[in-house]
Amino acid sequence: MRTVRAIYSVQGGILPFSERFNFELMAKVVEHIKAEPKRFNMFTWLSRGKPGEIYSLCLDALSRETGQPLHRWNRLVKSTQEFPACGTIGCIAGWTVNLDDPVAAENLNTVSVPRAAREALGLTEWESNRLFIPSDWPKKFLLAYRKGGQVRKTQVAAARIKHFIETEGRE
């Protein structure tokens, strides 16, 4: 069953970070992605495929005027990697949801994954953006993530999570 942690006190204020954050679940996510770096990719919530297949996320280059794709051959490949033995690749939010409740994770979409992860971890929306969206990470983590290979990206994400917890979600 999916976890939903309270973030507001009975009086209506936000509970202190240490009282609402799901440290245990976050530790599971860190250990899971560090154990097999091929499982981790911040460009997808959760993607499933056959082990050994290539995962590829392509985004169309869009016209600034119309918002329409420029050309079929003008696609920007943002990420490629091989599916791991488990057949699943996910980001911090995706693995949070999958490790919290794998059955529920099967039925979630791109809108509900970040919400479910936020609820499972006991985060505000602002805090979840700071954790789940790399462009909202402190610059040192974002730059290190962009420069890294698969193992390095996983290490950077683990360091980012640690920093997020140490700063109680403020950065």
Contact map, one row per residue, 1 for C-alpha under 8 A:
111000000000000000000000000000000000000000000000000000000000000000000000000000000000000000000000000110010000000000000000000000000000000000000000000000000000000000000000000
111100000000000000000000000000000000000000000000000000000000000000000000000000000000000000000000100110010000000000010001000000000000000000000000000000000000000000000000000
111110000000000000000000000000000000000000000000000000000000000000000000000000000000000000000000000110000000000000000011000000000000000000000000000000000000000000000000000
011111000000000000000000000000000000000000000000000000000000000000000000000000000000000000000000000000000000000000010011110000000000000000000000000000000000000000000000000
001111100000000000011100000000000000000000000000000000000000000000000000000000000000000000000000000000000000000000000011110000000000000000000000000000000000000000000000000
000111111000000000010000000000000000000000000000000000000000000000000000000000000000000000000000000000000000000000000010010000000000000000000000000000000000000000000000000
000011111000011000010000000000000000000000000000000000000000000000000000000000000000000000000000000000000000000000000000011100000000000000000000000000000000000000000000000
000001111111111000000000000000000000000000000000000000000000000000000000000000000000000000000000000000000000000000000000000000000000000000000000000000000000000000000000000
000001111111111000000000000000000000000000000000000000000000000000000000000000000000000000000000000000000000000000000000000000000000000000000000000000000000000000000000000
000000011111100000000000000000000000000000000000000000000000000000000000000000000000000000000000000000000000000000000000000000000000000000000000000000000000000000000000000
000000011111100000000000000000000000000000000000000000000000000000000000000000000000000000000000000000000000000000000000000000000000000000000000000000000000000000000000000
000000011111110000000000000000000000000000000000000000000000000000000000000000000000000000000000000000000000000000000000000000000000000000000000000000000000000000000000000
000000011111111000000000000000000000000000000000000000000000000000000000000000000000000000000000000000000000000000000000000000000000000000000000000000000000000000000000000
000000111001111100000000000000000000000000000000000000000000000000000000000000000000000000000000000000000000000000000000000000000000000000000000000000000000000000000000000
000000111000111110110000000000000000000000000000000000000000000000000000000000000000000000000000000000000000000000000000000000000000000000000000000000000000000000000000000
000000000000011111110000000000000000000000000000000000000000000000000000000000000000000000000000000000000000000000000000000000000000000000000000000000000000000000000000000
000000000000001111111000000000000000000000000000000000000000000000000000000000000000000000000000000000000000000000000000000000000000000000000000000000000000000000000001100
000000000000000111111000000000000000000000000000000000000000000000000000000000000000000000000000000000000000000000000000000000000000000000000000000000000000000000000001000
000000000000001111111000000000000000000000000000000000000000000000000000000000000000000000000000000000000000000000000000000000000000000000000000000000000000000000000000000
000011100000001111111100000000000000000000000000000000000000000000000000000000000000000000000000000000000000000000000000111000000000000000000000000000000000000000000000000
000010000000000011111110000000000000000000000000000000000000000000000000000000000000000000000000000000000000000000000000111000000000000000000000000000000000000000000000000
000010000000000000011111110000000000000000000000000000000000000000000000000000000000000000000000000000000000000000000001110000000000000000000000000000000000000000000000000
000000000000000000001111111000000000000000000000000000000000000000000000000000000000000000000000000000000000000000000000100000000000000000000000000000000000000000000000000
000000000000000000000111111100000000000000000000000000000000000000000000000000000000000000000000000000000000000000000000000000000000000000000000000000000000000000000000000
000000000000000000000111111110000000000000000000000000000000000000000000000000000000000000000001001100000000000000000000100000000000000000000000000000000000000000000000000
000000000000000000000111111111000000000000000000000000000000000000000000000000000000000000000001000000000000000000000000100000000000000000000000000000000000000000000000000
000000000000000000000011111111100000000000000000000000000000000000000000000000000000000000000000000000000000000000000000000000000000000000000000000000000000000000000000000
000000000000000000000001111111110000000000000000000000000000000000000000000000000000000000000000001000000000000000000000000000000000000000000000000000000000000000000000000
000000000000000000000000111111111000000000000000000000000000000000000000000000000000000000010011001000000000000000000000000000000000000000000000000000000000000000000000000
000000000000000000000000011111111100000000000000000000000000000000000000000000000000000000000000000000000000000000000000000000000000000000000000000000000000010010000000000
000000000000000000000000001111111110000000000000000000000000000000000000000000000000000000000000000000000000000000000000000000000000000000000000000000000000000000000000000
000000000000000000000000000111111111000000000000000000000000000000000000000000000000000000000000000000000000000000000000000000000000000000000000000000000000000000000000000
000000000000000000000000000011111111111100000000000000000000000000000000000000000000000000000000000000000000000000000000000000000000000000000000000000000100000000000000000
000000000000000000000000000001111111100000000000000000000000000000000000000000000000000000000000000000000000000000000000000000000000000000000000000000000110010000000000000
000000000000000000000000000000111111100000000000000000000000000000000000000000000000000000000000000000000000000000000000000000000000000000000000000000000000000000000000000
000000000000000000000000000000011111111100000000000000000000000000000000000000000001000000000000000000000000000000000000000000000000000000000000000000000000000000000000000
000000000000000000000000000000001111111100000000000000000000000000000000000000000000000000000000000000000000000000000000000000000000000000000000000001100100000000000000000
000000000000000000000000000000001001111110000000000000000000000000000000000000001111000010000000000000000000000000000000000000000000000000000000000001100000000000000000000
000000000000000000000000000000001001111110000000000000000000000000000000000000000011000111000000000000000000000000000000000000000000000000000000000000000000000000000000000
000000000000000000000000000000001001111111000000000000000000000000000000000000000000000011110000000000000000000000000000000000000000000000000000000001000100000000000000000
000000000000000000000000000000000000011111110000000000000000000000000000000000000000000011100000000000000000000000000000000000000000000000000000000000000000000000000000000
000000000000000000000000000000000000000111111000000000000000000000000000000000000000000001110000000000000000000000000000000000000000110000000000000000000000000000000000000
000000000000000000000000000000000000000011111000000000001000000000000000000001100000000000100000000000000000000000000000000000000000000000000000000000000000000000000000000
000000000000000000000000000000000000000011111110000000000000000000000000000000000000000011100100000000000000000000000000000000000000000000000000000000000000000000000000000
000000000000000000000000000000000000000001111110000000000000000000000000000000000000000001111110000000000000010010000000000000000000000000000000000000000000000000000000000
000000000000000000000000000000000000000000011111000000000000000000000000000000000000000111100110000000000000000000000000000000000000000000000000000000000000000000000000000
000000000000000000000000000000000000000000011111100000000000000000000000000000000000000111000000000000000000000000000000000000000000000000000000000000000000000000000000000
000000000000000000000000000000000000000000000111110000000000000000000000000000000010001110000000000000000000000000000000000000000000000000000000000000000000000000000000000
000000000000000000000000000000000000000000000011111010100000000000000000000000000010001100000000000000000000000000000000000000000000000000000000000000000000000000000000000
000000000000000000000000000000000000000000000001111110000000000000000000000000000010101000000000000000000000000000000000000000000000000000000000000000000000000000000000000
000000000000000000000000000000000000000000000000111110000000000000000000000000000111111000000000000000000000000000000000000000000000000000000000000000000000000000000000000
000000000000000000000000000000000000000000000000011111000000000000000000000000000111100000000000000000000000000000000000000000000000000000000000000000000000000000000000000
000000000000000000000000000000000000000000000000111111100000000000000000000000000110000000000000000000000000000000000000000000000000000000000000000000000000000000000000000
000000000000000000000000000000000000000000000000000111110000000000000000000000011110000000000000000000000000000000000000000000000000000000000000000000000000000000000000000
000000000000000000000000000000000000000000000000100011111000000000000000000000111110000000000000000000000000000000000000000000000000000000000000000000000000000000000000000
000000000000000000000000000000000000000000000000000001111100000000000000000011111000000000000000000000000000000000000000000000000000000000000000000000000000000000000000000
000000000000000000000000000000000000000000100000000000111110000000000000000011110000000000000000000000000000000000000000000000000000000000000000000000000000000000000000000
000000000000000000000000000000000000000000000000000000011111000000000000001111100000000000000000000000000000000000000000000000000000000000000000000000000000000000000000000
000000000000000000000000000000000000000000000000000000001111100000000000001111000000000000000000000000000000000000000000000000000000000000000000000000000000000000000000000
000000000000000000000000000000000000000000000000000000000111110000001101011100000000000000000000000000000000000000000000000000000000000000000000000000000000000000000000000
000000000000000000000000000000000000000000000000000000000011111000001110011100000000000000000000000000000000000000000000000000000000000000000000000000000000000000000000000
000000000000000000000000000000000000000000000000000000000001111101111100000000000000000000000000000000000000000000000000000000000000000000000000000000000000000000000000000
000000000000000000000000000000000000000000000000000000000000111111111100000000000000000000000000000000000000000000000000000000000000000000000000000000000000000000000000000
000000000000000000000000000000000000000000000000000000000000011111100000000000000000000000000000000000000000000000000000000000000000000000000000000000000000000000000000000
000000000000000000000000000000000000000000000000000000000000001111100000000000000000000000000000000000000000000000000000000000000000000000000000000000000000000000000000000
000000000000000000000000000000000000000000000000000000000000011111110000000000000000000000000000000000000000000000000000000000000000000000000000000000000000000000000000000
000000000000000000000000000000000000000000000000000000000000011111111000000000000000000000000000000000000000000000000000000000000000000000000000000000000000000000000000000
000000000000000000000000000000000000000000000000000000000000011001111100000000000000000000000000000000000000000000000000000000000000000000000000000000000000000000000000000
000000000000000000000000000000000000000000000000000000000001111000111111000000000000000000000000000000000000000000000000000000000000000000000000000000000000000000000000000
000000000000000000000000000000000000000000000000000000000001111000011111010000000000000000000000000000000000000000000000000000000000000000000000000000000000000000000000000
000000000000000000000000000000000000000000000000000000000000100000001111111000000000000000000000000000000000000000000000000000000000000000000000000000000000000000000000000
000000000000000000000000000000000000000000000000000000000001000000001111111000000000000000000000000000000000000000000000000000000000000000000000000000000000000000000000000
000000000000000000000000000000000000000000000000000000000000000000000011111000000000000000000000000000000000000000000000000000000000000000000000000000000000000000000000000
000000000000000000000000000000000000000000000000000000000001100000000111111100000000000000000000000000000000000000000000000000000000000000000000000000000000000000000000000
000000000000000000000000000000000000000000000000000000000111100000000011111110000000000000000000000000000000000000000000000000000000000000000000000000000000000000000000000
000000000000000000000000000000000000000000000000000000000111100000000000011111000000000000000000000000000000000000000000000000000000000000000000000000000000000000000000000
000000000000000000000000000000000000000000000000000000011110000000000000001111110000000000000000000000000000000000000000000000000000000000000000000000000000000000000000000
000000000000000000000000000000000000000000100000000000011110000000000000000111110000000000000000000000000000000000000000000000000000000000000000000000000000000000000000000
000000000000000000000000000000000000000000100000000000111100000000000000000011111000000000000000000000000000000000000000000000000000000000000000000000000000000000000000000
000000000000000000000000000000000000000000000000000001111000000000000000000011111100000000000000000000000000000000000000000000000000000000000000000000000000000000000000000
000000000000000000000000000000000000010000000000000001110000000000000000000000111110000000000000000000000000000000000000000000000000000000000000000000000000000000000000000
000000000000000000000000000000000000010000000000001111100000000000000000000000011111000000000000000000000000000000000000000000000000000000000000000000000000000000000000000
000000000000000000000000000000000000011000000001111111100000000000000000000000001111111110000000000000000000000000000000000000000000000000000000000000000000000000000000000
000000000000000000000000000000000001011000000000001100000000000000000000000000000111111110000000000000000000000000000000000000000000000000000000000000000000000000000000000
000000000000000000000000000000000000000000000000011100000000000000000000000000000011111000000000000000000000000000000000000000000000000000000000000000000000000000000000000
000000000000000000000000000000000000000000000000001000000000000000000000000000000011111100000000000000000000000000000000000000000000000000000000000000000000000000000000000
000000000000000000000000000000000000000000000001111000000000000000000000000000000011111110000000000000000000000000000000000000000000000000000000000000000000000000000000000
000000000000000000000000000000000000001000000111100000000000000000000000000000000011011111000000000000000000000000000000000000000000000000000000000000000000000000000000000
000000000000000000000000000000000000011110010111000000000000000000000000000000000011001111100000000000000000000000000000000000000000000000000000000000000000000000000000000
000000000000000000000000000000000000001111011110000000000000000000000000000000000000000111111110000000000000000000000000000000000000000000000000000000000000000000000000000
000000000000000000000000000000000000000111111100000000000000000000000000000000000000000011111110000000000000000000000000000000000001000000000000000000000000000000000000000
000000000000000000000000000010000000000101001000000000000000000000000000000000000000000001111111000000000000000000000000000000000011000000000000000000000000000000000000000
000000000000000000000000000000000000000000001000000000000000000000000000000000000000000001111111100000000000000011001100000000000001000000000000000000000000000000000000000
000000000000000000000000000000000000000000011100000000000000000000000000000000000000000001111111110000000000000011001000000000000000000000000000000000000000000000000000000
000000000000000000000000000010000000000000001100000000000000000000000000000000000000000001111111111000000000000000000000000000000000000000000000000000000000000000000000000
000000000000000000000000110010000000000000000000000000000000000000000000000000000000000000011111111100000000000000001001100000000000000000000000000000000000000000000000000
010000000000000000000000000000000000000000000000000000000000000000000000000000000000000000001111111111011000000010011001000000000000000000000000000000000000000000000000000
000000000000000000000000000000000000000000000000000000000000000000000000000000000000000000000111111111111000000000000000000000000000000000000000000000000000000000000000000
000000000000000000000000100110000000000000000000000000000000000000000000000000000000000000000011111111000000000000000000000000000000000000000000000000000000000000000000000
111000000000000000000000100000000000000000000000000000000000000000000000000000000000000000000001111111000000000000000001000000000000000000000000000000000000000000000000000
111000000000000000000000000000000000000000000000000000000000000000000000000000000000000000000000111111111000000000000000000000000000000000000000000000000000000000000000000
000000000000000000000000000000000000000000000000000000000000000000000000000000000000000000000000111111111100000000000000000000000000000000000000000000000000000000000000000
000000000000000000000000000000000000000000000000000000000000000000000000000000000000000000000000010011111110000000000000000000000000000000000000000000000000000000000000000
110000000000000000000000000000000000000000000000000000000000000000000000000000000000000000000000110011111111000000000000000000000000000000000000000000000000000000000000000
000000000000000000000000000000000000000000000000000000000000000000000000000000000000000000000000110011111111000010000000000000000000000000000000000000000000000000000000000
000000000000000000000000000000000000000000000000000000000000000000000000000000000000000000000000000001111111000000000000000000000000000000000000000000000000000000000000000
000000000000000000000000000000000000000000000000000000000000000000000000000000000000000000000000000000111111100000000000000000000000000000000000000000000000000000000000000
000000000000000000000000000000000000000000000000000000000000000000000000000000000000000000000000000000011111111110000000000000000000000000000000000000000000000000000000000
000000000000000000000000000000000000000000000000000000000000000000000000000000000000000000000000000000000011111110000000000000000000000000000000000000000000000000000000000
000000000000000000000000000000000000000000001000000000000000000000000000000000000000000000000000000000000001111111000000000000000000000000000000000000000000000000000000000
000000000000000000000000000000000000000000000000000000000000000000000000000000000000000000000000000000000001111111100000000000000000000000000000000000000000000000000000000
000000000000000000000000000000000000000000000000000000000000000000000000000000000000000000000000000000000001111111110000000000000000000000000000000000000000000000000000000
000000000000000000000000000000000000000000001000000000000000000000000000000000000000000000001100100000001001111111111000000000000000000000000000000000000000000000000000000
000000000000000000000000000000000000000000000000000000000000000000000000000000000000000000001100000000000000011111111100000000010001000000000000000000000000000000000000000
000000000000000000000000000000000000000000000000000000000000000000000000000000000000000000000000000000000000001111111110000000000000000000000000000000000000000000000000000
010100000000000000000000000000000000000000000000000000000000000000000000000000000000000000000000100000000000000111111111000000000000000000000000000000000000000000000000000
000000000000000000000000000000000000000000000000000000000000000000000000000000000000000000001101100000000000000011111111100000000000000000000000000000000000000000000000000
000000000000000000000000000000000000000000000000000000000000000000000000000000000000000000001000000000000000000001111111111110010000000000000000000000000000000000000000000
001111000000000000000000000000000000000000000000000000000000000000000000000000000000000000000000000000000000000000111111111000000000000000000000000000000000000000000000000
011110000000000000000100000000000000000000000000000000000000000000000000000000000000000000000001100100000000000000011111110000000000000000000000000000000000000000000000000
000110000000000000011110110000000000000000000000000000000000000000000000000000000000000000000001000000000000000000001111111000000000000000000000000000000000000000000000000
000111100000000000011100000000000000000000000000000000000000000000000000000000000000000000000000000000000000000000000111111100000000000000000000000000000000000000000000000
000000100000000000011000000000000000000000000000000000000000000000000000000000000000000000000000000000000000000000000110111111110000000000000000000000000000000000000000000
000000100000000000000000000000000000000000000000000000000000000000000000000000000000000000000000000000000000000000000100011111110000000000000000000000000000000000000000000
000000000000000000000000000000000000000000000000000000000000000000000000000000000000000000000000000000000000000000000100001111111000000000000000000000000000000000000000000
000000000000000000000000000000000000000000000000000000000000000000000000000000000000000000000000000000000000000000000000001111111100000000000000000000000000000000000000000
000000000000000000000000000000000000000000000000000000000000000000000000000000000000000000000000000000000000000000000000001111111110000000000000000000000000000000000000110
000000000000000000000000000000000000000000000000000000000000000000000000000000000000000000000000000000000000000001000100001111111111100000000000000000000000000000000000000
000000000000000000000000000000000000000000000000000000000000000000000000000000000000000000000000000000000000000000000000000011111111100100000000000000000000000000000000000
000000000000000000000000000000000000000000000000000000000000000000000000000000000000000000000000000000000000000000000000000001111111110110000000000000000000000000000000111
000000000000000000000000000000000000000000000000000000000000000000000000000000000000000000010000000000000000000000000000000000111111110110000000000000000000000110010000100
000000000000000000000000000000000000000000000000000000000000000000000000000000000000000000111000000000000000000001000000000000011111110000000000000000000000000000000000000
000000000000000000000000000000000000000001000000000000000000000000000000000000000000000000000000000000000000000000000000000000011111111110000000000000000000000000000000000
000000000000000000000000000000000000000001000000000000000000000000000000000000000000000000000000000000000000000000000000000000000111111110000100000000000000000000000000000
000000000000000000000000000000000000000000000000000000000000000000000000000000000000000000000000000000000000000000000000000000000000111110000100000000000000000000000000000
000000000000000000000000000000000000000000000000000000000000000000000000000000000000000000000000000000000000000000000000000000001110111111000000000000000000000000000000000
000000000000000000000000000000000000000000000000000000000000000000000000000000000000000000000000000000000000000000000000000000000110111111101100000000000000000100000000001
000000000000000000000000000000000000000000000000000000000000000000000000000000000000000000000000000000000000000000000000000000000000000111111100000000000000000000000000001
000000000000000000000000000000000000000000000000000000000000000000000000000000000000000000000000000000000000000000000000000000000000000011111110000000000000000000000000000
000000000000000000000000000000000000000000000000000000000000000000000000000000000000000000000000000000000000000000000000000000000000000001111111000000000000000000000000000
000000000000000000000000000000000000000000000000000000000000000000000000000000000000000000000000000000000000000000000000000000000000000011111111100000000001100100000000000
000000000000000000000000000000000000000000000000000000000000000000000000000000000000000000000000000000000000000000000000000000000000011011111111110000000000000000000000000
000000000000000000000000000000000000000000000000000000000000000000000000000000000000000000000000000000000000000000000000000000000000000000111111111000000000000000000000000
000000000000000000000000000000000000000000000000000000000000000000000000000000000000000000000000000000000000000000000000000000000000000000011111111100001001000000000000000
000000000000000000000000000000000000000000000000000000000000000000000000000000000000000000000000000000000000000000000000000000000000000000001111111100011001100000000000000
000000000000000000000000000000000000000000000000000000000000000000000000000000000000000000000000000000000000000000000000000000000000000000000111111100001000000000000000000
000000000000000000000000000000000000000000000000000000000000000000000000000000000000000000000000000000000000000000000000000000000000000000000011111110000000000000000000000
000000000000000000000000000000000000000000000000000000000000000000000000000000000000000000000000000000000000000000000000000000000000000000000001111111111000000000000000000
000000000000000000000000000000000000000000000000000000000000000000000000000000000000000000000000000000000000000000000000000000000000000000000000001111111000000000000000000
000000000000000000000000000000000000110100000000000000000000000000000000000000000000000000000000000000000000000000000000000000000000000000000000000111111100000000000000000
000000000000000000000000000000000000110000000000000000000000000000000000000000000000000000000000000000000000000000000000000000000000000000000000000111111110000000000000000
000000000000000000000000000000000000000000000000000000000000000000000000000000000000000000000000000000000000000000000000000000000000000000000000100111111111000000000000000
000000000000000000000000000000000000000000000000000000000000000000000000000000000000000000000000000000000000000000000000000000000000000000000001110111111111100000000000000
000000000000000000000000000000001100100100000000000000000000000000000000000000000000000000000000000000000000000000000000000000000000000000000000000001111111110000000000000
000000000000000000000000000000000100000000000000000000000000000000000000000000000000000000000000000000000000000000000000000000000000000000000000000000111111111000000000000
000000000000000000000000000000000000000000000000000000000000000000000000000000000000000000000000000000000000000000000000000000000000000000001001100000011111111100000000000
000000000000000000000000000000000000000000000000000000000000000000000000000000000000000000000000000000000000000000000000000000000000000000001000100000001111111110000000000
000000000000000000000000000001000100000000000000000000000000000000000000000000000000000000000000000000000000000000000000000000000000000000000000000000000111111111000000000
000000000000000000000000000000000000000000000000000000000000000000000000000000000000000000000000000000000000000000000000000000000000000000000000000000000011111111100000000
000000000000000000000000000000000000000000000000000000000000000000000000000000000000000000000000000000000000000000000000000000000010000010001000000000000001111111110000000
000000000000000000000000000001000000000000000000000000000000000000000000000000000000000000000000000000000000000000000000000000000010000000000000000000000000111111111000000
000000000000000000000000000000000000000000000000000000000000000000000000000000000000000000000000000000000000000000000000000000000000000000000000000000000000011111111100000
000000000000000000000000000000000000000000000000000000000000000000000000000000000000000000000000000000000000000000000000000000000000000000000000000000000000001111111110001
000000000000000000000000000000000000000000000000000000000000000000000000000000000000000000000000000000000000000000000000000000000010000000000000000000000000000111111111111
000000000000000000000000000000000000000000000000000000000000000000000000000000000000000000000000000000000000000000000000000000000000000000000000000000000000000011111111100
000000000000000000000000000000000000000000000000000000000000000000000000000000000000000000000000000000000000000000000000000000000000000000000000000000000000000001111111100
000000000000000000000000000000000000000000000000000000000000000000000000000000000000000000000000000000000000000000000000000000000000000000000000000000000000000000111111111
000000000000000011000000000000000000000000000000000000000000000000000000000000000000000000000000000000000000000000000000000000000000000000000000000000000000000000011111111
000000000000000010000000000000000000000000000000000000000000000000000000000000000000000000000000000000000000000000000000000000100110000000000000000000000000000000011111111
000000000000000000000000000000000000000000000000000000000000000000000000000000000000000000000000000000000000000000000000000000100100000000000000000000000000000000010011111
000000000000000000000000000000000000000000000000000000000000000000000000000000000000000000000000000000000000000000000000000000000100000011000000000000000000000000110011111
